[in-house]
């Protein structure tokens, strides 16, 4: 067993990395916990700086790349560094990927999600899962209030953050890139007149969604080519942003499948 003391400096550092966005940004590192999430991260080509495992908790193994350092820790140590209620004994420390807009490879009729100022890790994680399930070309995380590499985003995404090309970018740069790729901008807003099922989503399009409280900013509303709403038949006037994103995204998938645009 390499580490058994809760006071070990490495243990304290991992806790700091878990809790402090500034520490992650300063060191260019982030944490991935969970066997499934680690498997997706490794499968995407990311190389960990260190892998940690607690043999008492790890009931399933991982194919560990050559030359990757593996540190064994006690159950008590792993429970201290973990951010889960029922940890499975696997965690990795990874260099933060630097994906740029020019790195993105698009399909012939791209479908992109623009997530503006999403503030809750659970919502961003759920949007990433939808994007992976729907085979969205990319997600542009604009003016984020939550760190894409927050451990809770990774957990909520179930590792989809490693499967979907995702770029953190300022809104003007995102719009310029979208225009250069001949995509329309669709703004989701309760104030729209058209339902999301009544507009053509089969062509190149970027679906823009904002915060639940304020919605999209004026920047995206003024630059939208089309605005759509999701009919609300009850007493509340909005849906959770991740659910709204899923509904519109899958409507685009349905239309594209019906018209043979995408398999």
C-alpha positions, 0 to 999 in steps of 0.5 A, a space after each residue: 500500500 503506497 499511501 495509508 495516512 490521511 495527512 499525506 501531502 498528496 492526499 491533501 493536494 488531491 482534495 484541493 484539486 477536487 474542491 478548488 477551480 483555481 487550483 485546477 486551472 493553475 496546475 492544468 489538472 483535473 480529477 476523474 473518478 469511477 471505473 467507467 469514466 476512467 475507461 472513457 477518458 483513456 479510450 479518448 486518448 487522454 493520458 493520466 498523470 497518475 492513477 489511484 486505486 483502493 484495492 479494498 473498494 475496486 472490485 473491477 480492474 482497468 486496462 492501465 496504459 504502459 508507463 502510467 503511475 499506479 498508486 495504491 491507497 487505503 480505503 480511508 484515504 480513498 474515501 477522503 479524496 473521493 467526491 462520491 457517496 459509494 466510490 468504486 476505488 478508481 481515480 485518475 489525475 489528468 492534464 486538462 485537454 485544450 480543445 479549440 474551435 479549429 480542432 472541431 470536425 463537423 459532419 455534412 449537416 452539423 448539429 451543435 449545442 451552445 450552452 450559455 452561462 450554464 451554472 449547475 454542474 448537474 445541468 451541464 453534465 446532463 447536456 453532455 450526456 444528451 449530446 453523446 446519445 444524439 451524436 451531436 457534433 460539438 458543444 460550445 460552452 459559452 461564458 461558463 459559470 461552472 468549470 467544465 472540468 469540475 468533478 461534479 460535471 464529469 460525474 453528472 456526464 457519466 464520462 460523456 465529456 470525453 466522448 463529445 467534442 467540447 470547447 469553452 469559448 466566449 460568445 462572440 467567437 462562438 458566433 463567428 465560428 458558427 457563421 463561418 460554418 454556415 449554420 443557423 442559430 436557434 434560440 430556445 426561449 419561452 417568449 418565442 411564437 413557434 413551437 420547436 416541433 414546427 421549425 426545420 431542424 434538419 439543416 446545419 444548426 446550432 441550438 442555443 440554450 441559456 440559464 433557467 432563471 434568465 434564459 439566453 442573453 441579448 447577444 444570442 437572442 439578437 443573433 438568432 435566426 429562429 426562436 422556438 419555445 417548448 409548449 408549457 401546459 402547466 403553471 410553470 413557465 420553463 423547463 430544466 435547461 438540460 431537459 429543454 436541450 434534450 427535447 429540441 436536440 432529439 427533435 432535430 435527430 427525428 427530423 434528420 432521420 425522417 429526411 435521411 439527413 443523418 443516420 
